[in-house]
Amino acid sequence: MSLHVIIPAGGPGSRLWPLSRAAQPKFLLDLLGQGSSLLQATVDRLCPLTASLTVVTGASHGEAVASQNLPARLNPEVKSKYAMLLEPSRKNSLGAIAWAAARLQAKYGAVIAGSFAADHAIKDVSAFRQAVTAAVKAAEGGKIVTIGIAPSRPATAYGYICASDTILRAEGDQPPVLVAKSFKEKPSEPQARNYLETGGYFWNAGMFVFNTEILLSHLRELLPSYYETIQEMVRLTPGTAEFVTLWESLPSYPIDTAIAEPVAARGGVAVVAAA
């Protein structure tokens, strides 16, 4: 499978404080006691599916991420396709994902890429890989695909994805892929209970799989100046003064509200209904 993996590994380190701090954020910790950080575990989960790996992290975390020795966890043919991109400042998820996607397209042409959080703890790795495989197949058909987690309780700490009844594909042991109707912000407890009772709602885990050409075409349409800035950045050496100036000019947007929500409104987003 040719999945080009993007792992945004950033944040202020405020979650799980004081265990997690700015200099040692959650994704660098071995919270599960398995001898590997959450970032390393993320790479291990995706390794069999990975054609290349791009980790996007803050400049202040560059040394710590480098010490994770992630290329050693990759298959031999993929090791040379590892890149670590350093963000001069935090620009939310759209900055990291759009920059990485544009670089991938410049290097490999239009490819299927997936963005996966660096700090998720996932027990059923086999089921996760089946969900990613289903997402890749749907992305090959032109959809932006997100992996939704079936809610086990009326959680108010997560955003939700509302899925339609339209099944795009269902194959073998892979979870079904549904057309996504809309994204919902973190709800109140009564709203969350209503979502569970109604059905068809999934926790938004912030994982997206897409064709780089499709994602960038949506970016060009929805945020043309943002798109142009990203394209200029790709032609520059990261860290140079001109690059940093362009980066700092980017607004700070989450990919959910900037891309996924408006594209879902026109039927361009699918959700893998992972259990």
C-alpha positions, 0 to 999 in steps of 0.5 A: 500500500502506498500511504504517505504518512504525516504525523503532526507532533506539536502542541504546548505540552499542557495536556497531562500537566505536570507529567507533560510539559512544554519541553516534554509534551505528551507524545514523547512520553511512554504513558502506556509503559510499553517501552516506547513513546506515544510517537514511536507507537504511532510510527509502529502502528503505521509502519506496514502501511507506510510508503514515506514518513513526514513528522511535523513538529515545533522547532523547540521539539526538533532535538527531542523528536530526532532522539526518538530515532524514528527511521530505525522503526521503518522498513528498510525501503522506507528509511530514506523517505523520512523527513522531519519538518520544523515549524517556526511557530504553532499554526494549528493543524492546517499549517502542518498538514498543508505544508507536508502535503504540498512537499509530498506532492512536489516530490512524488506527484499526487499521492495518497497521504494520511495525517495521524496524531502523534499522541493517540493510544490505540489497543486494537492495532489490527482493527486500526490498520483495517480502518486505515486501509478502508480510508485509503481505498475511499481516498483513491476515489477522491474523498477526504476521509476521516476515521470516526470512533464509535462513541462509548459514552456521551463525551463532551471533550471530543468533537463529533462527525455526523454520518449519513446512511449512504455507504460508499464501500464495504469490503471484507473485514474492513469497516464501512465507509459512509458519506459524512454529513457534518462536523460538530464542535464539542457538545454539551452533555445533553447534546452528546447524549442525544448523539448517542441515542440518535446514532450515526455520530462518531468521535472526531479523532482528527485523522484524515486520509486524502489524495494530495491533489484533492486536498490542495485543490480544496485549499486553493478554492477555499483559501487561495492566499493560504494556498499560494503561501504554502506553494511558495514555502515549498520552493524555499529552504525551511528555516531561512528568513524568507521561509519564516516570514511566509510561515508567520503570515499564515493564519492559524486554522484547524483543518476541520473548520478550514477544509473538512467542514465546508467540503463535507457540506458538498458531499466530499468527505467520508468517514470510516465507521471504526468501532 
